[in-house]
């Protein structure tokens, strides 16, 4: 049975358009945060139900995954309910003294509904449960320690997907060309073969993927592993609060919410996928049957009517009824959806 079905009051009933309208009409500020913890949860379904009820009453929005191995949460909390929210989290036996990572850019438009899902894993790795011990991890470094390790010549590995590292990364980082974390673990192990005794630095958005990676690599004989504590999010907070720390992250930090990214430095290291001009703005194709995530500059946004291709432009200009009929045809479902790299010349007119 699906653990996320059968609870009519556990899911948002508003359309995205109406939910966004209500969000933008709010007269109060919100705080965007994230947190995670690997901890054995006895009954994730029961916990999901209790969290949803309390957080919904506090007007909390966000995307939360629960599993027997722990919690992974990205949330938007009304400022006036912040103390109640923190009290609720810290009073839970699984989440005592839980540290929160605060978003760099506060605009309140990160999430527009509350979704809490029960999964097999909070970060899917596709590996057998006995492949490694997730609690046996590397050393956690703060921003100062991280910068020093980089200066000392440690290998830096980005544990995010290619569409994340495409718009921002640490200087000189190894960035695997993968679409999913499941793909990335064996790829990184192969890339680092022969460097088992060299100091290796792992980083990701908030730390959760590095936690698993360090445990996985330790299991496979890597002896000098460290990870960026709190990920890029907390690194940015630390360097903003300490004028003596230099910023070694260039570009934007990709985030998995409506904002798509937080600017960390003024550098633009990526290009529009349609014209090749400097651009680091991720968008989803305006054709909902496609929904491709890609980089699009303002000029191409107008030229292609917020679409990724001329084919999708044709679709969005059809009457709504015809668009809906297209989506009903099995052959057209998710006809282009992928995070794979786009050929820059693919959608140009000849």
Secondary structure, 3 states (H helix, E strand, C coil): CCCCCCCHHHCCCCCHHHHHHHHHCCCCCEEEEEEEEECCCCCHHHHHHHHHHHHHHCCCEEEEEEECCEEEEEEEEEHHHHHHHHHHHHHCCCCCCCCCEECCCCCCCCCCCEEEEECCCCCCCCCCCCCCCCCCCCEEECHHHHHHHHHCCCEEEECCCHHHHCCEEECCCEECCCCCHHHHHHHHHHHCCCCCCCCEEEECCCCHHHHHHHHHHHHCCCCCEEEECCHHHHHHHHHHHCCCCCCCEEEEEECCCCCCEEECCCCCCCECCCCCCECCCEEECCCCCCCCEEECCHHHHHHCCCCCCHHHHHHHCCCHHHHHHHHHCHHHCCCCCCCCCCCCCCCCCC
